[in-house]
């Protein structure tokens, strides 16, 4: 799982690049073919199956300079999902701009979601939220999210579990985005929590252990003259760096 997570966080980082830069970086990794969709401020790349017989659907996350991304994040009222339960209005609106194109690509490439090809959705920040919604709609096999906000209510979460989607939800220490929209607004997280602690390790921790670990991060930020480390912990570069190290340690 960690090796694939390391690959997915790499894709989730590269998808922020302009298309030409993305093409160069993917080629250097051995991926010479990808499909790019960009509509209404929502961007997604699809990497067709290669040696691992794995198709990847990767969404770009929030870009502060893009008003459409900011508005998607702010539209936090809920609406009925196409599966079950209530979901974030702004996230659904952003996904709907590209979803028909994703479906068309899967159909024209003759991708059988019940066949041997493993379909994986991934993304960071807003991209993680869109990946979650997309995975639910197409019944993806796996879902890797990094710094994901909450997407839907408990009924939506139950439906994801019922569908049997393997969801690995990575949270880096004090990542502020993972705390919104607030639970008091009846939003719930989904998936298996893969918590990355202050030292850059992934391990099972109790709630109390996580609180102590998060306090270490806050104290370190204060020592650096920062009021809080939540924004820094949310950066895709932080996720990529820590997961790369975790993956290397697991091979030792």
Secondary structure, DSSP 4 states (H G I P E B T S, - for coil): -HHHHHHHHHHHHHTTS-HHHHHHHHHHTT----EEEEETTEEEEEE---TT-EEEEEE----TT-HHHHHHHH---EEE-SSSSEEEHHHHHHHHHHHHHHHHHHHHTT--TTSSPEEEEEEETHHHHHHHHHHHHHT-SEEEEESPPP-B-HHHHHHHHHTT-EEEEEEETT-GGGG-S-GGGT-B--SEEEEE-TTS-B----HHHHHHHHHHHHHHHHHTT-S--HHHHH-HHHHHHHHHHHHHHHH-
